[in-house]
């Protein structure tokens, strides 16, 4: 679980996103960062027992910096208003599919999959779904996956408007083949973040997603 003070820091940062304010509240940030690292360590210990590919990771291997890269962004706010961690073999800079935790007051979620992959990797996943459609159907149709996530994300920008070259419109898997990102996400309430059962909840969500992550990585590897 996270401390209420960590959420309060993120809320205040959202209202005061400047270097001057951040420097004045650096001790609060350091405490929030340590709190989040403690949560990530607990998740690694809990879910790591079910996924040996994460056994050699520590919190620093998974957590992202709070500083934003504003070089190519219209939004020049210097800091992210969330704390995020990517649980994946090889650490957060890996190109493999993995599991993600996003902590941001009012916008938190847990999930994962494959996001912003390179074109050659997207091609491999599409081919894998086409060749193994029945297996993919079983994964996304499993009762635990459906219970936690419902389906993959089909939000705007997640998929092509037309079928990719080499695939027919009547392909039974076409809606999943058209995707550019294969991710699933489940929302977390602020109350979930400060609940003592948070680690268990995240572990269960990652476990429900594990077959999909393995399928995606099987296509990439």
N, C-alpha and C positions, 0 to 999 in steps of 0.2 A: 504494500500500500504506500501511497504518497502522503506526505504531511500536508495539512491544510495550508501551511505557510508557503509551500512550493506553488500551489495553485494561486495563492494570493500574489506571489511575486510575478507569475506569468500574466495575471490580470492587470497588475500595475504596469508591467512592461508594455502591454498592449496600449495602454493609455499614455505612456511616456517613452516612446521609442526613440531615444536619443542617446548619444555617447555620454553627454554630461550627466543625465539621470542615471545611466547604467553605472558609470564610475562612482557616483554617490551611493549606489546600492549594490556595490560589488560583493560585499559580505553576504547579502541576501542571496545573490546569484550563486555564490560558492556553496552556500548551504543547500540551495535548491538542486544544484548540480550533483552534490554528494548524495542527496536524497534519491535522485533519479538513478544514479549509479548503483545505489543499494538495491533499488527495485529491479534493475536490469540483472544484477548478480543473482538475485533470488529467482528470477525467471529462468536464467541460464541453468541454475542448479535444479530447478523443478522440471522444465521441459527438456533440458539436456539429457536427463535420464532416458528419454524416449527417442532422442536423436543424437547419436554419437558423433555426427559431423560437427556438432557445436561444442564438443567436450573441451577443446583447447582454447576457447574464447573467453575473454574477460570483458567487463563493461566498456572499457576504452575501445575495444575492437568493434563494438556495436553502436555506440552513441555518436550522434552528429554534433558538430559545433553549433553554437547558438548564433554565431556571426553569419550574416547573409552575404552572398556574393551579388553585389549590386552593379557589377560592370555592364551587364547587358539587360538590366531590368529597369522599367519605368518607375517601379517602387524603390525608392532610395532609403527606406527604413533600414538602419544598420543591423538590426537583430531580428531573429525569428521569434515568434510569440508562442512557440511550442518546444517541447523536448521530444526527440524522436530517437528510436533505436531500430537497427536492422539486424536481425538474427539470421546469419547465413554462413555457410561454410566458406572459410577464408576471410571473413570479416566484412565490414560495411562497404568496402570498395569492390567487392566481388561482383562479377557480372551474372552470377547465378540467381535463380529464383530463391526467395527466402521469406522470412516472417517479419512483420513490421508492427511497432507500437508507437502510436502518436498521442502525446499528452498535451492537450491545449484546452483550456476551459471553454466548454460549450461546443467543442469540435473534436473531441477525442475519439479514436477508433483503434481497433486491432484487426490485423489481417495479414495480407501478403500476396505473393505470387511473383510475376515477372513484369517489370515496368520499365519503359523507355529502353528496350533492348535494341541492339544493332540490327540492321536489315537482314543480315545473314542468319541471325538467331531467330528472328521473327519467322523467316522462311522455314527454318527447321521445325519450329513449334507447329506451324500450320500443317506441315507435312505429317507430323506425328499425330495430330488430331484427326486428320483425314484417314491415315492408315489404321489408326486404333480408335475409331469413333466409339465402338461399344465399350471399351475400357474407360474412355474419357466420360462417356455418359454415366457409367457406374459411379465414377468419382464425384461428379457434380450433382448426381442424383441420390447420393448416400444420405440417409436420414440425418446423420449428425452434421454433415456439411449444410444440408438444407435448413436445419434448425438454427445454426449459427449465422450463416451467410445468405441463405436464400438462393443466390445465384452469383455468377461473376458480375462485375460492374460493366454496365452498358451506358455509362454516362456520356455526354457529348464529348467527342474527341477520342473516345476509346476505340472506335472501330472505323473501318473504311465504309464509305457510302455504297460502294459497289464491290462485287466479289473480286478478289485478286486474280491476276492472270493465271490461267491454268486450272481454275476451279469453276464449276458450273453453278448456276443459280439454284438448281434443284438438289444440290448436294445436301444430305440431311444434317451435316455439321456446319453448313455455310455461315451461320450467324456467329459461331465461335471461331471459324477460320478467318472471318473478316476482322476480328479483333486485332488491335495493335499492341494492346496490353492485356495480360491475363491476370487480373487481380480480384480478390474478394475482400470485403471489409465489413466489419460489424461495429456499430457505434458504441461508445462507452459514455455513460453519464458522469458528471463530476463526482457524484456520490460513489460511483464505482471505483474511482481513482483513490479515494480515501478509505475504502472498505478493506477490512482485513482479509477478505477473500479474493482480492484483485489478482494475486499471483495464480491462484487456482483457476480463475476465470480466463486469464490470458493463456495459461497452459492448455486448458480445454479448447480454446479457440484455435491455438496453433496445432493441436492434435487433430482437430477436424479438418484442418487445411493441409496436413502433412502429405496425404496421397496426391493432391494436386501439385504440390511443390516437387515431389519426387518425379511425377510424370513430366513436368516441365523441364527439370534438370536432366532427366533421361533423354529428352529430345536434344538438349544442348550438348550433352557429353558424348 
